[in-house]
Amino acid sequence: MLTVGDIKKITNGKLLQGNASTAIKGVSIDSRRIQQKNVFVAIIGERFNGHDFIRTAIRKGAKALVVSKKLVCSEDIAVLRVKDTTKALGRIAAWHRSQFSIPVIAVTGSAGKTTTKELVASILATRFKVLKNFKTENNQYGVPLTLLKLNMSHQLVVIELGTNQPGDIRWLAQIVRPTTVIFTNIGDSHLARLRNKRGVFNEKVQLINYMEEKGEIILNGDDRYLLNISEKKARRKITRFGFGAKVDYKAHHVIVENNRRIHFQLRGRTFKINSPVKHNVYNALAAISCGLHHKIRYNDMDSAFQRFQFRNARQEVIKNGRFWLIDDTYNANPLSLNSALNTLDSLKIKGKKILVCADMLELGRQSKALHQSAGRMIAGSTVNAVVTIGHQAQYISQSLSRSDGNVNAFHYNNLKEVHRRLKSLYCPGDAVLVKGSRSMHMERTVNFLKTHFK
């Protein structure tokens, strides 16, 4: 059990008031979820300031506060002042993680990291008690809060790490100190601050610097950037997965069954996943590589795959009456769009293939060029019609209009017009892919399609 004095030492804070011997049971940054004897860390975020909720935290039972400015409260509350409350949260979590000598697997990449994290956790859960992030709590708040849940019942941690600016991975890696690192891929994502793929790569590989010396790196052997990571440079054992010739775990004989699931072979064994998305074979290979490292049996891994449900708007393939819907609205970048198009291409249907595409955000100065490139990519696919919405997505439609292909392209400024166009395009037997960055809220179009198309 931590005391206020322990937290003072961990965070290098100054005790403004209260007793250093006060016992603390848990850490919270959400005043609505405070439990008795918690310490409340007053985070200053882009949309909120935890200092505004201190009274609520005290009323709910907080016995200590970590703040970054002076304040006045009742004398029985311990108050620690630090320079940066977000850094303080991370340091507390790093200390807590250091109290456990168990495997910690960190997953990162430009696409597929959440699905990979969930697949890895499902496989390892056949043998171990696993702690993992909830959904995509993979940032400077979610990662520490996940690790602070670690207790003596856990035997292993699987944790996803995200980034949108230089330095994020370095900081999270210092908190997590992984024993195993999984890299899914490197693509054009968060370029507003990471600039280009090289910047994305340089950010992601910071994880290696904070691994245990005897740790293992598991990576996509078909990714040209990740191939730059060698055992000599990394001074760690490397396991590669993929479809290429120079990988340790290679998928063969990939078969899509009834637009619903995939069979693939690995070292003479057949695995099945409940998804027609070829990209998920990569995610499954990453999970298998990790599972074998932790001595999970092949049969147990295949059973875990067959129980696993691919949902949460990540290329979720749905048969809704007489039409097919691919809900890929969780987020978007050029790499994930290419993957989604491959899925749409692979569907065997009688009708048309329609893409509804909104802006891919956080692409910085390359945004216009990357949306134009997406248009050319779509022109080379089996898509019959494209409906775009958003300031950046207009460049997709413009690029398609200038291409020599047979794709009908329509651009609109609001969803009502998009939905009206979809009504005129749709026929029974069609397949519709809906794609866009999270803040474009394209789940509204998914709900419209589920309601109006049968």
N, C-alpha and C positions, 0 to 999 in steps of 0.2 A: 504493500500500500504506500502510495506517495504522500509526502507531506508538503506543505507550502514551502518549507525550507529546501526540499529536494527540487521543486519546480524553480525556485529562485536560482539555485546552482545550475540547473540544466539550461535555463534561458538567459543566464547572466542578468537577471532582473534586479530591480531595487524594491525592497519591501517598504511600501508607503505607510501601511498600517496593518494591524492584526498580528496574530501569533504564528511564528514559523513552524511550530509543532502541530498546527491544525492538520488533521488527516483529510485526505482527498480521495473520493471514490468516483473516478471517472472524469472525463474531459468532454466539454460540449462547446459548440460555437453557435448553437441554435437555442435561443431563450425559450422557445416554445416546447423544447424537449428536455429541458433541465430536469435532472433527478436530484434527490437529496444528497448533499455533500459533494456535488460536482464542482469543478473549477470551470468558470465561464471565460472563454478566450474571446475578447471583443475584436473580431476580425473587421478590417476595413476593406470592403470589396468595391467593385465597380458600381453596384446598384444599392449597396446598403452599408451601414456603419454600425457595428455591434455595440458601440458605446451608447447608441440611442435606445438600446434594449436592456440596459443594466438593471434598471428597477424591476423589470419583469423577471430577469434571471434570479435576482435576490428573492423576490416573492415566491418563485418556484422552488427555492431551496439551495441555490448556489452558496457555498461557504467561502469561496475565494474567487478573485477576478484577476485576469491578466489583461492589462490595458496599456495604451500607448500615450495617454494624456492624464493630467491630474484630474481627480474627481473627489467628491465628498459623498460618503455613505456611512451607514451605521458602523459603530466601532467593532462589532463582532465579526465583520467581514474582512478577510485578509485581502489586501490589494497589492499586486505586483505590477510595477511599471517596466515596460521593455521598449526598445526602439521600434520594433516591428512585430505585431502580434501574429501575423501569418508565419514569419520565421520562427517565432516562439512555439507555435503549434507544431511545426515540423520538427523542432529540436526535442520537444517532449515525446513525439512519436518515434523519433530515431533512438532516443534513450530506451523507450519501452521495447522497441524491436530488438535492441542489443541484449535484452535479458533472456532471449530465446535462441537456442542453438538448434534451429530446424531449417529444412530447405525452404527457400523463398524464391519463387519463379516469377520473373518480371517479363511482361509481354508488351512490346511496342511495335509501331509500324504506321504506315500511312493509311492502310485499309485492312479490315479483317481482324483487328486486334481484340475487339470485344468478343466476337464469335470464337476466336482462338482461345481467349482466356476462359470462356465458358466451356469449351470442349475439353481443354486441358483439365479444368477443375472437375468435370464430370467423369473423366477417365480416372483421375487420381483418387476421387472419392470412392472408388470401388475398393480401395485398400486403406486410405487415410482419412482422418478428420481434417477437412480443408477449410481454410478461411479465404474468401475472395472478395473483391470489390462488389458492391451492389450496383448493378447495371453499369453505367459508365462513370463512376466516381473515380476518375483517373487523374485529377489535377492536384494543385497545391493544397486543396482542402480535403478532397475525397481520399487521397492516398494516405495522409496521416490519420484521418479518422478511421479508415479501414484497419490500419496497423494497431490503433489503440484498442481495437476489439479483440486483439490476440490474447488468448489465455492458455492455461496449462492443458486444456483439452485438445487444442489444435496440434496437429502433427506436421502441417505443411501449409504454406501460403501461396496463392496464385494471384498476382496483382497486375493490373493493367496500368501503364504509364502513358499519359498523353502530353502533348506540347503544342504551343502555338507561337513560341518566341524563343530566341536563344537563351540558354541558361535553365530552362524548365527541367529538362531531363537531368542535368547535372545536379540540381537541387533535390529532385525526387530520388535520384539514385543514392545520394548520400543518406537519405532517410531510410530507404528500403534495404540497401546493401544486399543485392540478390546473390543467390548461389547459382542460379541458372537464368540465362537471358534468352528470350525468343524474339527474333526479328521477323516480322511477316513480309514486309516489302518496303520500298522507298518510292514515293510518287509525288506529284505536284499537289501539295497540301499546305495550308497556312503560309503561303508564299508572301503575304503582306509583310511578314516579319522574318521569315526564313529565306526569302528571296528566290531560291531555285532548288532543284533536287539535290544538288551538292550541299546546300545549306541544310536541307532536311536530313541528309545522311550524316553530316557532321554533328548535328544536334543529337540524333538517335544514338550514335555510337559512343556518346559520353557514358552510357550505361556500363560499358566494359571497364572503364577506369575505376568503378566502385564495386566490382564483383569480388567475391572471395577468390583467392589465388588458385584454388583447385576447382573453380566453377566451370560450367559448360555453357557454350554458346550454341544455340540451335537457330539456323537461319534458312531462308528461302534460297536454294541454290540456283534458281532460275532468274534471280534479280541481279542485274548487272552492277548495281551499286554495292549490294551486299557481298558480291564476290570479291570486293576489295579487302574484306576482312579475312586475314590469314591467321593461322595458328602462330606463326612466327611473330607477327605484329601484335596480336592480341594476347599472346602467351597463355592461351586457354585452349582446351579441347574444343573443336568445332564439329558439329553434326549438321549436314546439309540435307534438305528434303526438296522434292520437286518432281519434274517430269524429264529433266535433262540427263545427259550421260554421266556427268560428274557429281552425282549426289549419292548420299548414303542410303536414303530411303526414297525409292522411286516408285511412283504410281504407274500401273500398266492397265490396259484394257478397261478404260473408263466408259461405262455404259449408262445412259440416262433411260430410266424406265418410266413410261407413262407420264412424262412431264412432271414426275413427283419425287423421284429419288434417284440416287446414283450408286452404282456398284463400281468398285475399283479393286485392283489386285496389288498387293505389296508382298514381295518375297514369297510368292506362291499362295498367299492367303487372300481371301475375299472379304472386303469390308463394305458395309452398306450405310449410307447416310440419308436422312429424310429430307433431301433437298436436291433439286435438279441443277443447282448452281455449281459450275465447275470450279469456281474460285474456292468453294468450300472444301474441295479436295485438298487444296493447299493447307487450309486451316486444320483439316483432319490429319494431314501428314505431320504438321507441327506438333499436334497433340500426341500422335503415335510416337514420334521421336522422343518426346518428353516422358511419355508413359513407359517406354522401354528402358529409359535411363533410370526410372524408379521401379523397375522390375514388375510392371503391370503385365499380366498375361494377355496374349492376343485375343482370346475368347472374351475376356472381361472388357477389353477395349471395344470390340465389335458390339457387344451387348449394350455398352454405354452409348455408343453412336446410335443404335437403333431406338433407344429410349429418348434421345435428345431431339428437341423440337426447335427448328430454326424459325424464330419469330422476331418481334420487335422492329418491324419495318426495315429489316436488312435483307433485301431481295427475298422477301416472304412471298412465295408463289401460292396463289389462292385460286381455286376453281369456284367461281360464283355463278351458279346456274349454268348458262351456256357460254360464258366468256371466262378468259383467264386474266388474272390480275397479278402483276408483280409490284408489290409495295416495297419500294426502296427509298422511302422518304426520310429515313433517319438523318442522313447527311449526304453530301456530294462533293466529289473532286474528280478530275479527269480519270484517275486510275479506277475509282469505283464505278464511274459511268461506263468505262470500257468493259468492266466485269459484268455490269448489268446488261449491256448490249449483247454480250456473248450469251448470257442466259436467255434473253429474248430470241436471239438467233437460233438457239438450240431447241426451242419449243416446237413441237410438231403439232400444228393446228391447221384447220381448214380455212380460217378467215384471215383478216389483215393483222398486221403488227403495228401498233400505234405507240408512240413515245410522247409522254407529257413531261416536259423538262423545264424546271425553273433555274434561277441563277445558281451557279457554283461560286460560293463566296470565299473571301480571304485568299484570293489568288494574286493580290497586289498588282504591280504594273503589267504582269503577264496576263491579266484576266481576259482582256479582249482577244488576244491572240489564242489563248487556250480555249475560249468558247468557239472561236472560228475553227480551230483545229478539231473541236468536238463535232462541229457540223460536217467536216470532211470525213471524220470517222463514221458518223451516222450514215453518210451517203454510201459508204462501202459495206453497210450492213444489210440485213433483210427487212429493215423497217420500211413500212409503206407510207406512213404519215407521221408528222411531228407537229405538236402544238407547244409553243414556248410562252413563258411569262416571266417578266422581270427585265430590268435594264440591261443586264449582261447577257441573258439568254437570247435577246434579240439577235445577237451576232451569230448564234447557232442557225436561226432561221435564214438570216441573210446569206450565210455561207452555203446553206443548202440550196437556196434559190439560184445561186451562181454556179452550182455544180451541174454536172451532166447526168446526174442520176434521175431516178423516177420517184423521188420522195416528195410528197406534197407537204409544204411547210406553212404554218400559220403562226403569227405572233399576236398576242393580246396583252393588254395592260391590266386586266382584272380577271378574277376567277369566274365571274358570271359569264363573260364572253368565252373563256376557255371551256366551261361546261356546256355552253350552248353549241360550240363547235363539236365537242365530243358526242353530243346527241345526234348531230347530223352525220358524223363519221361512223358511228358504231353500228355493227351488225352482229347478230348471234354468231359465235364461233371465233370472234376476234380475241386478240391478246393485247392488253394495255400495260405498259410499264410507266410508273410514275416516279420521277426522280427530282431531287432538289435539295439544297442545303437546308439544315434544320430550321433556321429562322425564316425560311420561305413558307413554312407551315403547309406543305403539300399534302399532309394527311387529310386536309379538307377535301381535296379532290378524290382521295381514296374513299372517303366516306360517301361522297357524291356517287361515285361509281358503284359502290356496294348497294346503295339505295335504289338507284335508277336503272342499273343494267342487270339483267338476269339471263 
